Amino acid sequence: MAMNQAEVRVGLLEGPWAAWQGLADGLKGEGLQVLWVTRDVRTLLDGIGTDPPQVAILDVEPEGNADMGCSATEGLNLLREARKRRLEVRMLVLSSAHAQDFISQCFDEGASGYLFRQSLTTNAVCTAVNALVRGEKLFPVQLLRNDFEHPPVAASTASVLLTLTQREREVLQYVAGGADNLKIAAHLQIAERTVKSHVTQLYRKLGAENRTQLALRACHLGVRPPPDL
């Protein structure tokens, strides 16, 4: 059943770009329910804990340009803290930072989506929010393109998937949805160390060096997150 727009709850860590764009009002105009808007990282974490949205939008400034907003380092620390607290919320990062290491770190620390702010519209942010609510992950086009240009997997899609066991395919689906090992273990009702072993095998078979690359490989192979995630 499709979710009504008014049922989609979001929280916003507002920086100068989001304020200038009037993002909070724009999202309300698109039919989303904006639970709260803050410029303080601690307030955001408390808000997620007490009045949880489905998606938290983080307006992050590149390093050296963060006098008025959340810096890239603060953004990573926020993602890391939310992951440690196991807060059940999808994190959408909006930034003009293009460094691939930073973007990969965002996903490694628990981000579900990353959008470049250049030419970004409120409608595009709304579309991204709805995609995250459906369980999708949103990688920047540039990150996907780089991965396509330097593919470590030489075999065809079909043959790569055929090398995976049934359990490895199941684990890969959850990785594609951004789940960590503990959550995967709970869903599949297996030990966390068993999940870790499967992930290690997936790294080897799909030629990935980290979890973000593994999720990218899953995206390229057409692997979708499971419906119960």
N, C-alpha and C positions, 0 to 999 in steps of 0.2 A: 504494500500500500504506500503510495507516495505521501511524503510528509508535507503538511501545510506550511507555507512560508512563515506564518505567524508563530508556528511551533518551534522554529529554529532559534535557539538562544545563543547570543554571542556576548563576549566581553571584549573590551578594547583597551590596550595599553597605548595611549595616544601620544604621539610625538608631533613635532612641528609639521611634518608632511600631512599626517592625518587631520590635524587641526585646520591646516590651510585648505584642505580638500573638503572639510566639513563631513568627514567620513561617517561619524556616528549618525548624524541626521540623514545622510544619504542612505545608509543601511536601513534605517527606520523607514525611509521612503520606499525602499525596495521590499518592505514587508517583514524584515527580520526583527526579532525582539532583542533589543540592546539592553542587557541587564544592568551594566554599569560601564563607566568610562573613567579611567584613572591615568595619571602620569607617574605613579609610584609603583615600583616593582613589588614591594612588600604588600601594598594594598591589593595588587592584582593577585598575588598568591593567596592572600586571605579571602579574596572574593571568590576565587576558584574553589576554595575549601568550604565556604559557607553558602554561596549562591552560585553553584557551578553552571557555567554555560556549556554548550556542546562544542563550541569553537572559541578559543581565545586568539584575538588578532594582535600581533606585536609589531608596532611601527618602530623599526630599529634603524639608528643612524650609523653610518660607517665610522670607523675609528678616526679621530681627528676632526670630526664634524658633529660631535655629540654634546655640545655645551647645553643644548636645550631639550635633549631627549635621551632615550635609552641607547647606549653605545652597543657596538657589536659584542664586546666582552660581557657587558651586563646582560645582553640578550642571551648569550650562551649560558651564563650563570643561571639565569631565570629558567631556561629550558632544563638545565641539569637539576636544579632544585625541584622543579615540578615532577621530573621523572623519579627522583629519589623519594618524593612524597607519594608517588604512584597516584597522582591526581588524574582522574578519568576525564581528560579534555583533549581535544585536537588543537594543536598549536599551528597557527598560520603566520609566518614571518613575512613582513613587507619591508623591503630595504632596497637601497640603490647600490649596496655592496655587491660586486661581481666576482670577488675572489673565490675560486672554486674550493679552496681549503676551508674557508669560512662556511660556505654553503653546505659542504659535506659534513662539517662539524655540527651544524644546526640539525641535520637529519640524524646524525649519530646521537645527539643529545635529546632526541624525541620529537622534533618538529614533524608535522604531517604534510606541510606544504610551504613553499617559498615562492613569492612573486616579486619580480623587479618592479619598482614603483614608476619607472619611466613610462609615460603614456598610459598608466594604469587608471581604470575608471571604477567608480563605485559599483557599477553593474558587474564588472569583471571580478571584483572582490566578493560580491554576493554569490556569483556563480561558483567561485572557488570554495566559499563556505559550504554551499550545498553539496559540492563534490566531496568535501571532507566528511560531512555528516553521513554520506552514503558509504563511507569507508575507503574512499580513494586516497592516493597520495599524489601530490602535485610537485613534480620536479621542474626546475627552470629549464626552458628550452635549450639554453646554452649548455647546461650540464648534460642533458640527454644527447645533444649533438656531439659533444666531446666524447662521450662514451661510445656513440655509434662510429665515430671516426677512428677510434682506437679499440676496436672490439677484441677482448682477450679470448672469446669463444669462437673458434674457427668452424665448428660443426654447425649443421643446420639446426633450426629450432626443434624439429621433430626428434632428431638424433640426440640432442642435448637432453631433452625431457625424458627420452627413453633410458638414459643412464641413471635416472633418479628412481629410488624406490618409492613405493606408495607413501610411506611415512615422510620421506624427504620432500615429496611434492606437497604434502599437507603442511609441513613446517614452512616451506617456501611461501605458501599462500599467506600464512600469518606474518612472515617477515615482510612480504609485500604490503601488508596492512599496517606495518609499523609496530607490531607487538614485540615485546621483549621476551627473553627466554622464560621468565617466570609465568607470564601470561599465557604463552604457548603451552607450557607444561600443564597449566590449569585447564585450558580448553581441551587438550588432547588426553588429559588424565595420564600423563607419564612423568617421570622424574625430570627435574630441571637439568641434571647432568646428562640425561639422554638427549634432551633438546640440544644442549651445547655440542654433543657429539654429532648430531645430525647437521647442525649449522656449520661445523668444521668441515664435514664432508661436502656440503653445498659450496663452501668457499673453494674447495679444491676442484670440484666438478664444473663449476661455473666461472672459475678464474677470477673470483672477487677477492679484494684485499681487505674490505671492511663491510660493515652492515649496509651502509648507503649504496655501495656498489652492488651488493647482493640484491637489494631492493630494485635497483636499476635493471639488473639482469632479468629479474622477475618481470618487470614492466615490459622489457623488450621481447620476452618470451610469451607475452600474453597471459601471464599468470595473474589472476584476480584475487583480492582478499576474500576470505570465507564470509558467508552471510551472517555468521553469529559473532563477528568481531565488532 
